[in-house]
Amino acid sequence: MKLSLVRSACGSLRIHPAGPGSRVSVLSRRCPPVGLANSRLILRTASATSSGGASTKIAVNFGKQSQKDERFECDSSLREIVQSAKEAMVALQRRNPAIQPLLAIIQAGEDDSLLEINKKMAGRIGLNITQICLAKECSEDEIVEELLKLNEDPRVHGVYLHLPPAFLSSRVLNTLKPEKDVNGISDLNMGRLVRGDLSKGFVPPAASAVLDLLEKHDAPLEGKSVLLVGEEGPLGVALQCLIERSGMVALKSHWRSKSLQTQVMQADAVVLLGAGNMDVPPTWVRPGAAVIRCETTLETDETAIEMSSKSGFGYLTAAYRTQNVVRSCRRWLQEQQYRPWQLRSLKLQPLTPVPSDIEISRAQTPKPVDQLAEEIGLLPEELEAYGRSKAKVRLSLLDRLHTQPDGKYVLVAGITPTPLGEGKSTVTIGLVQALSAHLKLNSFACLRQPSQGPTFGVKGGAAGGGYAQVIPMEEFNLHLTGDIHAITAANNLVAAAIDARMLHEATQSDKALFSRLVPSVNGVKRFSPIQISRLCRLGINKTDPASLTPQEISTFVRLDLDPSKITWQRVLDTNDRFLRKITVGQASTEKGQIRETGFDIAVASEIMAILALADSLEDMKNRLARMVVGTSRSGEPVTAEDLGVSGALAVLMKDAIKPTLMQTLEGTPVFVHAGPFANIAHGNSSVLADKLALKLVGRDGFVVTEAGFGADIGMEKFFNIKCQASGLRPNVVVLVATVRALKMHGGGPNVSAGAPLPREYIDENLSLVAGGCHSNLRKQIQIAHLFGVPVVVGLNVFKTDTQAEIDLVCQLAKECGASDAVPCHHWAQGGRGSLELAQAVNEAASRPSNFQFLYNKEMPIVEKIRTIAQKVYGADDIELSPEAEAKIDYYSQQGYGSLPICMAKTHLSLSHMPDKKGAPTGFVLPIRDVRASIGAGFIYPLVGTMSTMPGLPTRPCFYDIDLDPVTEEITGLF
């Protein structure tokens, strides 16, 4: 025998047998037994809802029809409904064996009679029931609170409000999610019923039971009249609609009508609604007419319960209710499946000359983010809105769509750029606008979140440009959803923990440290879980603090960090050159614990790289724990978990791990997530954003993501680091080039940010263009081919480019091995200006890709570095400094030798020399130092000096940024 559990609000438990073979499980919150005698449910012939869900009694009289015939008709209908619901359940569970539909009943006061009827019916069909008993005089707020819980509980597929009519206020009815309103009494479900749209709504079970009875009357009622007598309410409205839709004529009257007798005598059937003590004399009813009495009541009537057991109408109504629960569950499962997009693109009206980026952004009204989410198949519960135009997307989407095939994966990279940048972000956005808004192919852009350092420093905004932007661009470029602030807080918590631990270890004995690290709580000392993990790593397999030896206590409490070998720095999301090197611990309270350290820009934090590479919350938590913050005096690595801080870091980062949904100027979706440096880190947006997007676009859709800097840096790291971590394989590389950059690589003069362009870059010069194509462009195409991925060259056209220069680039790019090469005019025209690129990408993606990694990650660290230097950069060999050699030996001894390589070198040249343009050869790549981001999962050799804290120029961008205090509009963001 299976038992069902009932939990009392006052702490007691009651166990009810669910009956032989029953699958019913009852989990209830019960109120104190107050006034139960007055809360008994009347069930004369059926349990149903009237006037919004209170129980009804249905008494039926079919002229001279016997009670035996009546029961037979009831039993026949009941068998049909039960059989239909059972078949639907079998079909559901065949496809989803773990699914178990659940009906929740909310009632005021304790009353098991209704529960028993529904429990028996549920047992026959195979679903679960939970009964929630509120106090008899419960408040509206208490009901709403329960409904809100049930709304968000994915296990609950139907809610039955078994409450007096006075409790069923508009607020209560409309709090209940319409998709769980299996009694069909919410305003939305009533509206659907009246409109005739039952694809999402429900028919009230009592109305279904009455209509069933009418249709099985011995005399066919089609075309006959049915008189509804009594008050208006959901049951009356539902019956009128169903009766008329069944071919009968519905007439309405009320008890005070002077013509009531005449109307009753003329009717073929009479339904009495909310009759109370009112009734119609038998002499008024014409022979053979059906009289159905539906009376709302919550009074005690033991004889009514007896009548119910004879008639079976309560079971018939309960059967219809359980049928609605099964239907609700089936709809819920359908909603969990992949849904085709219904994307509504936003129209663009490009102007000439092209206005400023912020003017263009402000001229377009973005769609509400919840509307965009619905259009691309996201469920409401998967969205966490941050204002009107952006929202976090929950990772549960990956579980829901885990069987959905991925779409096509496109990487946008670039040739070696000028200091001005070549517009990879703009090309990315123009491409997805063309794919979705013009070719009507599902597409998603996945972009990095920009740091506020460059926004207020030199570069300005990073939302794209012209008519290919992410909007609202102000929100994109500033705080967004606070991910970088979360990273800053987490990073600096680690830094604070390091210095605090060094202070306490320097000023306390082993005993004092142990006493404070493992305090006595209520006279008992216990290790925290993170401390037990540390003990296990130390080989101390003990969980009782009292059992540790003095030596074990010393080993446990002392990290013994070497101040000269601490690699962790504080971060700030502002360009501040004076924080590159600082001294901490100078206050007298720090007891002489003075050391030199520094600040990095926030996006240079290893936590940012972890955010970008993690593929789940658990993976991020484990990576945070593995972060190495320094080395002990004995040469052992010290991790964030050793500091006891990794759990707190996961808490700070729990929302940051969710990608942010935004949109382009043409209303196509964009994920903005993570923004690691492209030199000391891998310079790509997050693995999770790409994975979510690949599921959402569907098999024939496209996910377009961008790699930082040139293909030799961002693309190489995308393949060898990001794809290694994610398991994803790209279909196409879009290589962005500009005439300006090609002229520079063809021998043109230097280009400097903030300085006017030399004449060579403004006037036509086919010789310089050809030189750049045959050197840098050819080499970058070859780098992509090392990984077996086809290349489409997208020429980002500037207004100074001539048609001859554009044609020459496209011709030479194809001669250099590109699958295709096309000009892109998205900056001036939006998606329409990138249609050629979209068609070329679609064509290239249809061809087979033979992706391969550049090196086996099990190769020695030195050989992996050499492989990248020779095959990607074109170096003859590498040269390791003594410090780099020592670090490589150390990392290999510590077991980090199989990590991929993340080269930290200049982005302005294929070599380590920024002034060497084109495709340099005949050089030896010097490796000055080698460091490791163990949590992120890569080794990064330093080629030259890398600045991880930018400075401000003489005239930063913030000179032009301002706010109108009246309109709150921002100006000057590009």
N, C-alpha and C positions, 0 to 999 in steps of 0.2 A: 504494500500500500504506500502510495506517495503522499507525503504530508505537505500541507500548505501553511505558511507562517504568517501570523498576524501580530504586528508589533504595536504595543500600546504607547500612547503619548506619555503616560505616567510610568513607563518603564516595564510594565508587565508584558508577558508573551502568552499568546493563545495559539494552540496548534489545532488546525482543522484537517481531518482526512479529506482529500479531494475526491475520493471515490475510486473504485477499482478501474484501473486503466486510464484514469483521467490525467490529462496533461495540464490541468489548471494549477497555477501557482498564485496564491493570494498574499501579497505583501501590503500591509495596511498600517496607517497611522490612526489610532483610535482615540476618541475623546472620552472623558469620564462619562459613565452612564447616567445622564441627567434626563429625566422626563421621557424615558423610552416608550412608555405606554402611549404617549401622544405622538410618537414619531413613526408608528407602524405604517407600512405601505399598504394601501388598499389594492388588491389584485382580484377583481371580480372575475374577469375573463382574460385579461391581458395586462402586461406591464408595458407602458409606453410613455410618451411625452406629449404634453399638450400645453399650449400657451408658453412655449419656451423650455420644456423639458421636465416639468413635474410629472409624477406618475399619474396614469389615468386608469380608469376602469371602463372596460368596454362590455356592455351588455348587448346581446344581439337577439333579435326576434325576427324570424322569417315567417310571418303569417302563421300557417299551420305546420310549418316544418318542425320536426321533432328535435329534441336535444341531442339524440343519437346522431341524426343527420348532420347537425351543426358540428358536433365533435369530429365526425368523419371528415367533413370539409376542412376543418382546422388541421386535423392530423395529416391529411393529404397535402395541404399547403406546407405544413411544417416539414414533412419528409422531403418535399421538393427543394425547399430553401436550404435545409441542412445538407442535402446531397450536393447541391450546387456549391455551397460554401466549402464542403469537404474536398470537392474536386479542385476548387481554386487553391485551397491550402496545399494539396498534394503537388499541384503544378508549381506553386511558389517554392516549396521546399525541395523539389527536384532540382530546380535551378540554383537555389540558395539554401543548402542543408542547414546552415546555422541560424536561419531566420526564424523567429517565433513572435507572431503578432501579439500585441498586448493592448487590452482595453482597461482604461482607468476610470473608475466610478467615483465621483465626488458627491458626497451627500452630507446633509446636516443631521447630526444625531446618528445613533447606531440602529441599523435595521438590516438584518441578515436575510430577510425574505427576498428582496430584490437580488442580493448577491447570490442566493441559492439558485434562483431561476437562471441568471446569467452564467453562473458557474457550471450548471448542468449542461446548458447549451454550448458553452465554450469547450467543455470536456468532450462533447460529441464531435465538435468540429476540429479541436486541437489547438486552441489559442489560450493565452494566459490572461488573467484578470487581476488587477490590483484595486483594492477598495480603500478610499480615503475618507474617513469619518471626521468631519469637523464638528465643533460644538453646535448644539441645536440653534443657538442664537448667534452664530458666527457673523462676523462683519464682512462687508464687501471687500475690504482690503485683504482679509484672510483668504477669501476665495480667489482673488486675483493673484495673490502670492503663490497659491498652489498651482494655478493655471500656468503662471510663468515658468514654474519648475517643469511642469509636464510638457509645455511647449518646446523646451530646450532638451528634453530627454529623448534621444533617438530611439530608445527601446519602446516608447509609447507610440502606438499608431492610432489610437482612438480614445476620446474622452467623452464620458457621459455625465452631464450635469443633472444629477437626481436631486433637484432642489425645489423649494416652493417658488411659485411664480414671482413673488415679491423680491426674491433674491437674484432673479435673472435680469439685472439691469443692463442697459445698453453697454456700459463699461465692461461688465462681466462677459457678456456674449461676444463682444468684439475683442476682448483680450485673448480668448481662445483662438488658436490658429485654425483657420477654416479647413485646412487639410486634415486636422485631427477631430473636427466637429462631426462625429459619426451620427449625431442626432439631427444634423442639418438645420440648426436653429440660429446660427449666427446671421447677421445681416447679409454678409456676402453670399453665404450658401442659399439663403432665401431668395436673394436677387438672381442667382444662377438658376434656381428652380423655376422662378417666374419667367425668366428669359428662355428657358428650355435648354440650358447648357448644363448638362450633368457630367461633362467630361472631367470636372474637378470637384464638383459639389456632391452632396448626399441628400437622398430623400429621407425625411423623418421616418423612423421605423414604424411608428404608430400609423402614419398615413399609408405606408406600404401595406400594413396588416389590414387596414380597413378596405383599401382598394382591392387587395387580394380577395377578401371576403365578398365584396360586391361582384367581382368578376366571376366568382364561382357560384353565384346565386343560381338556383335552378331555372329561373327565367332569365334569358340574356337581357342585359341592361343597356346594350349599345343603342344609342339614340334615345334612351329613356332619361327621365329627369331625376336628379338627386337633390334633395333639399337639405342645405346646411343651416341648422338652427342654433343660434347662440352667439357668444362673443367672438370678436376677431382675435386672431393669434396665429403663431407660426403653423400650428396644425391645420387651422381653417384655411389659411392661404395655400398651404401645400396640397390639401385635399381638393380645393377648387381647381388648381392647376392640373393635378393628376386626373381628376374626373373629366375635365374638359378635353384633356389630351387623349383620354381613353375612348372618346366618342360619345360620352354622355353629356347631358346638359346640367350644369351646376346652377342651382338657384340659392339665394341667400335670404334668411329672415332672422328675426329676433323674437324673444319671448313676449315682448310687449306688443307685437304686431296684432292689429285687429283682424287681419286676414289670415292668421296663422293656421286656423283649423282648415280653411279652404285650401291653403297651400299644402298642408300635410295630406289631405285627402286626395289631392291631385298628383302627388309625387309617387314615383316608382320605388324610391328608397329615401329614407330620412336619416340624417346623421345629426345627433344631438351633441353640441359642443358646450362644455362648461355648464352642464345643466343644474348641478347642485341638487336641490330637492325637487326641481321642476321635472315634469314628464309630460308626455302626450297621452291622452286617454286612448285605450285600444280601439275605441269606436271611431277614432279619427283616421285610423290607418286602413287603407284599402286592402282587400284580400291579396295575398301574395307579395306584398311590399316588405322590404327589409327595413328594420329600424335598428340603428347602431347608436348606442349611447356611449359617448366619450366624456368622462367626467374627471376633471382635475381634483385630486384630493390627496391628503396625507394623514387621514384619520385612521384610527384603529377599526378594523372590521374583520373579525375572525371568520365570519361566514363568507366574506368576499374571497379570502384566501382559499377556502374550501371550494368555492365556485371556480376559482382559477384552476385548481388542480383537475377539475372535471372538464372544463372547456378547452384548456390549452392555449388560450389566446395570449396569455403572458409569455408562453414559450415561443409563439409565433412572432411576437414583437421582438423578443430577445434574439430570435434567429435572424431577423432582418438586421438587427443592430450588429450582431457578430459578422454578418455578411458585409456590412459596411466597414467593419474593422479590417477584414481580409482585403477588401477593395482598397482601403487606405494604405495598407501595407504594400500591396502590389504597386500602387502609384508611387509610394516612397522609394521602392526599389527601382522603378523606372526612372525616377529623378536622379538616382545615384549613378545611372549609366551616362555615358558620354552623350551630350546633346549638341546637335548641329548649331552652328553660329547663326544668329539673326542680326548681324552687325549693320548698324545704320551709320554710314559715313557722314562726316560733316563737310559741307560744301566750302570750297575756297574760291575767293575772287582776288587773284594776285594783282597787285598794283605795280605800275612803272612810273618812276623809279621805286625800287623795293624799299619800304620803310624800315625803321630800326626793328631789331628782334622783339623788343618789348612792346612796341606798337602793334606788331603783327599778332603777337601772343594775346594782347589785351583785346584786339578786335574780334577774336574768335571766342564764342561761348562754349566751354567744354560741356560734355554730357555729364549729368550726375554719375558719380562713380558706381552707384548701385545699379543704375541702368546699363552702363557699360559691362558690368560684371554679369548681369543677366543675359546680355546679348552674346557673350562668349562662353556661356554654359556654366558659370560659377553659381553655386547655391548660396542663398542668403547667409547661412550659418558659416560659410567659408570666408566671409568678408568681415574685416574690422575697419570701419570707416574712420578716417582722420580728416574731418571736415567734409566738404561737398565733392571735392575733385580728386581725392587720393585715398587709398585704403590698403591695409595689410591683407595678404591672402594667407590663410592657414595651410599648414603643411598636410593636413588631413586630406587635402585634394589628391595627393599622391596615392594614398590608400584607396580612395574611391575610384580612381581611374587607373589602378595598377595594371589592369589587363588591356588598357587602351594602347594601340600601337603609337609610337612616337612619330612626329612629323619630320620634315627635312631640316637639317642643321646647317646653318650658313654662318661662316665667320667673316667679318669685315676687318681686314688688316690694311697696311699701307706701305708704300715705299719709305725709305729713310726721309723723314720730314725736314722741312726748314724750321727755324725757331717759331714760325708763325702757326704751324700746324696745317694739315692738308684737308681737314674736314671729314674724318672717318665717322664721327657721330652724326653729322648732317647727312652723309651718304646712307648710313644705317636707317635713319628715320625716313628719308626720301624713298628708300627701297621698300620698307614695309607699307608706307602710304600707297605706293604704286601697286604692290601685291594685293593689299586688302581693299582699298577704296576704288581701284580701277580694274584690276584683273579679277577681283572678287575671289581671291584665294586667301584662306585664313593665314594670318601672319602675326607674329609677335616680335617686338624689339626688346632686347635685354641689354640694358645700359648700366654703366657704373654710376654710383652716386658721386657727384663732385664734392671736393673739399672746399670749405669756405676760404681757405688760404688763398688759392688762385683767384677765387671770385672777387675778393677785395684787394688782391695784389696786382698781378700782371695780366693774366689770361682773360679774366672776366667770366661770363657764364659758360655753361657746358651743356645746354639743353638742345644743341643743334643750332641752326641759324636760318634766317630768311623764312621761306614757307615750308621748311622741314624742321619742325621743333616739337619738343615735348611741352605740353601746357598743363597748368599755368607755369610759365618759366620761372617766375619769382619763387614759387614754392619748390620747384625742382632744384634751384640753385642755392637755396638757403637751408633752413633746418630740415626740410622734408618731414620725415616721421621720427626724427631724433636718433637714427641708428648711429651716426658718428658720435653723438653725445654719449650714447650708451657705451661705445667702444672707449671713449676718453675716460669715462668713470671707471670702467673695468680695468683698463690699463693702469690708471693711477692708483687704484686700490692695490694692485700688485706691488707697485713701487713703494707705497706707504707700508705695506706688509714687510717688504724687504728691510727697509731702514729700521722699522720698529723691532723686528726680530733681532737684528744685529745689535741694537741698543740693549735689549733685554738679556741677550746671551752674554753681553760684555759686562753686565752689572749684577748678574744673579748667579747663585750656585745651582748645581744640577737639581738639588732638592727643591729649591725655591721655584725654579722653572717648572719642574714636574708638578708641583703643587698648584701652580697657576694655570698650566696647560690642561691639567686634568683635575678640575676643582671638585670638591665634595658637595653634592646636592642632596639635601635631606639625609646627610650622614653617609651617602654612598658615592664612591668614585666610579665613573664609567668613562671609557674611551668613546669619542664620537666616531661615526663610520669612517670619516676621512683620516682619523688618527689610526684606526685599525688597518686601513690600506697602507699607511706608511710603515707600520710595524711589519706587515707582510713583506713589503719590499725590502725591509732590512733583515728579513729572515727570522723575525721574532714572532713565532706563532702562538701568541698569548693574547687573551682578551680581558684578563683580570689585572687591573693596575697594580694590585698588591703583590702579584706574582713576579714582577720584573726585578731582576738583579740590579745592583748599583751600576754595573757596566751597561746593561741594557737601557736603563733610565738615561744615562749619559748619551748613549748613541741616539736614543729617541728624541731627546729634547734639544740637541745641539746640531743645527745645520752647518755651523762653522763656515759661513760664507766668507770667501776671500774678497775684501773690498775692491781690490784691483782687478778682479775678474767678474764683476757684476756686469752683465750685458743688457740688463733691462733699464730703459729710460722712461721718464714721464713724457706725456704727449699733450698737445694743444692744437686745436683746429684753426690756428691763426699763424700767418707768416711772421715770425719774430726771431730775427737773426741773433739777438742778444741772449737768447736762451739756449744756444747751441752748446755752450759749456757754462756750467754753474757750479757753485759750491753749496752743499747742504750741511746742516747740522751745526751751524755756528752759534745758535742760542745756547745759553748756559745750561738750560734744562736738558740738552742733548748730551751733556757730560763728555764733551770732547769727541763725539763720533762724527768727525768732519770728513767729508770725501767729495771728490769731484764727480759730477754726473752731467746730464744735459737733458734737453727736450727734443723730441722729434715732432713732426707734423702728425696729427692723429691718424691719418690714413697710412702712415708708415708703420703703425703698430702691428705686431704679429697677430693680434686679435682680429684686425681687419682681414688679414690673409686667411685666418681660420674661418671667419664668417663666409668668405668667398669660396672656400673649398669644402666645407662641411656638407654632408648630404642628409643630415637629420639632426634633431636636437641632441640625441644621445651621442652622435659622432662629434658634434661641437663640444659637448661637455668633456668627452674623453680627450679631445685635442687640447682644450684649455688646461686640463690637468697635466698634460705632457709638456707644456711649455717650459723650456729651460731658462731660468732667470740669471744663472751665474754658476760658479764652480766653488766647491768647498776647498779649504786649504789642503785637503788630501787629494784633490783632483777629481772628486765625484761631482756629476751634474746635480744641481738643485732645481727642483721643479715647482710649479705653482701648487701642485698637490702637496708637496713637502711643506710648503708654507701654510697649508690648510685653507687656501683661499679659492680653490677651483670651483667648489659648489656655489659660492657667492658670485663668482664670475658668471656662471651659467644663469643664475637668477637675473643678473643685470642684463644679460644678452638674450633672454627668452623671447622678447618681442622683436628684437633686431634681426633674428634669424628668419623672420617672415618677409618675403619680398613685398615691395610697394607697387601697387597697380596705379598707373597713370594713363594718359592718352596723348596721341599726336594731334597736330592741328586738324587732321582729317578724321579724328575720332577713332583711330585704330589703337589697339592696346599696347602698352609698354610696361615692362617690369623694370624698376630701378632698384638695384640691390648691390651693395658692397662696392668698394672703390679702392682696392689695394694699389700701392705704388707699382709702377711697371719696371723699376730698376731693382730695388732690393726685394721686391715681391713679384708676383706674376702678372699684374696689370690687367685682370679680367673681371667681369661681373661674376655673380655667384653661380655655383653649380645648381643650387636649388631653384633659382629663377629660371635657368635653362630647362631643368627637368619639369617644372610645373608648366612652363610654356609649351614644351614638346608634347605633353599630354593634352593640353587644351586645344592646340591647333588641329589635331587629328592627323591621320596618316598622310593626307595630301597637302597639309599646311606647312608653313615655314617659320622657323625661329631664327632670327637674325641677331647675332651678338657681336660685340666689338672687342678687339684686342688693342691694348695701349701701345703707343710708339710705332716703330716700323715692324715689318713682318719678321725681321731677324731677332727681335726681342719679344714683342707681344704675341705674335703667332707661334713662334717656337715654344714659348712657355705655355701657351694655350694647349698645344698638342702634347708636350712632354709632361706637363704638370697637371693642368686642369682635366684633360681627357683621361689621364692616368687615374686621377682621383674619382672622376664621375662615371667612367665606363662608357661615355658617349662618344660617338664617332661622327665627324663632320662630313657633309656631302659636297660642299662647295666653299672655296675661298674667294671673296671679293677683294681684290687688291686695289686700293684707292691711290690714284696718282693725280698730280696737278702739273700743268705746264710749268708753273713757277718752280716746283721742286725738281722737275726733270732738267730745266735749264741750269739750276744750281749744280746738279750732278754732272751736267755736260760741260762744266767749266765756267759757269757764270760766277760773278762776284758774290761775296758773302752777303747773307740776308740777316738783318738784326731786328729784333722786336722793338717797335717804337720809332724806328728810323725809316725814312722814305725809301721805297724800292728803287734800285738803280734802273736806268733806261732799258737795259737788256731784258728785264722782266716785264716791261710794259710794251715794248715794240716787238714785232714779229722777228723771231730768230730760229729758223728751222735747224740750223747746225747745232745749236746748244740743245735743242729738244732731242734731236737724233742721238747726240752723245749721251744724254741722260737715259734714253731708252735702251741703248746698247750696253750700258754699264749697270746702273742701280736697278732699273726696272727688270732687266733680264735676270740679274742675280736674285731678286726677290721672288720672281716666278719660279726659278730653279729651287729655291728654298722650299716653297710650297710643294713642288713635285717630289722633294725628298720624302714627304709624308704620304705621297700617293693620292693627293686631292686635286681635282681640277680647279683651274683659276680663271675667273672672269675679271678683267681689268675695268674698273669704273673710273673714268676721267672726270673729276670734279671741275666743271667748267667755270672759269672766272670771266668777268666782263671784258678783261683785257686780252683774252685768248682769241686768236684769229682762227678762221675755219681751216686754213691750211695747217696750222699747228695741231688742231684737234684731229684732223684726218690723218696726219702723220703719226701721232701717238697711237691711234687705234690700229693703223696698219702695222706698225713696228711691234706693238704688243702681241699681236697674233703671230707674227714671225718669230717672236721670242718664246713662244710656247703657250700663250694664253688660249683658252677655249674660245673666248670672245673678248672684245674690247669695245666699249660703247661710251659715248659722252653722256653726262648727267647734268640736268638743268633744274634739279629739285630746289635749289636755293631761290630761284626766281619763279618757279612754276609749281612747286609742291610735288605730289606724287606723280602728276601727269608728266613732269619733266624727267622722271626716272623709269618710265614705262619700258624703254629699251633695255635698261639694266634688269628690270624685273623679268622680262621675257628671256633674257640671256641666262639669268640665274635659274629660272624654271627649266630651261632646256638642259643646262649643265647638271642640274640635280637629278635629272631623269637617267643620266648615265651611271654605270657602276663606279663605285669609289673603292680604291684599293689602299685604304688607310693603313699606315704602319708607323710605329714609333721610331725615332731617330737612333735610339740606343736601348740596349737591354739594361734595365735599372739595377741588375745584379753586377754589372761591370764595376771595377774599382772606380772610386771617385775621380782620380786623376784621368782615367781613360774617358770618362763621360765628359769631363771638362774639355779634353783634347778633341773629342769628336765634335762638340759644338763649335769650338774655335776653328777647326779646319773645314768642316762641311758647311757650316752656316756662315761664319764670318769671312772665310777665305784665308785664314792665317796659315803660315807654314808650320807653326808649333806653338806651344805655350811655355812660359817661364815662371816657375813657382818661387816666391820668396821663401826664405827659411821659416818665417812665421806661418806662411800658407802651408808648407810641408808639414810642420808640426801639428797644425790644426787638422789637416787631413788624416794624419796618423791617429790623433786623439779621437776624432769622430768615428773612424773605422773601428777602433778598439771598443768604443761605447756601443757599437751595433747600429750606427746610423749610415753605414756605407751603402745601403740599398736605396736611400732616398734620391729622388730626382734632383737635377741641378737647376738653379735659378740664377743665371748670370746677371751680375750688377755692373753694367757698363753704360757708356754714353749712348744716347739714342740718336745723336746727330751724325753718326758714321757707322758703317759696318765694322770698322776697326775700333780700337780704343782711343783713336786720335780724332777729336771732333772736327778738325779742319780737313781731314782726308775724305773727300766726297767720292761719288761714283761707286766703284767696286774695288777697293784697294786690295793689293796682293803683296806677297813677299815680306810680310811682317810677322813678328813673334808677339803673341798676346801675353802681356805680363799679368800675373795673378798676385796682387799685393797681399791679400788676406783671404781667409775663408771663414765664413760664419754659418750658423745653422738656425733655422726656425723649426724646431723639432715638433712643436704643436701643429704648425701649418703643414709640415711634412716635406721640407726641402732644404738643401744645402745651397748657400749663396756665396760664390766666390766674388771678391771685389776686384774689379779691373779699374785701377785708378781710384780717385777719391770721390765718394758719393755723398752729397749733401742730403740729409733727411729732414732738415728744417730750412725751408726757403726764407729769403729775406724780402723786405719790401723795396720797391724801386723808388726813385726820387719822386715820381708822381704816380702813386698807386691808383687803382681803379676806384677806390672809395671816394676820391674827389668828386666823381660824377654821380654817385649814388645818393638818393635823397627820398624823402617821404612827404607827400602832401598831407598835412594834418587834418584837412577837411574830408578829402575823398579816401584817404589812406592808401592812395596809389603810390607805387614805388617807381622811381625813375632812375635811369643811368645804368641798369643792368644789361649793358650791351645794346 
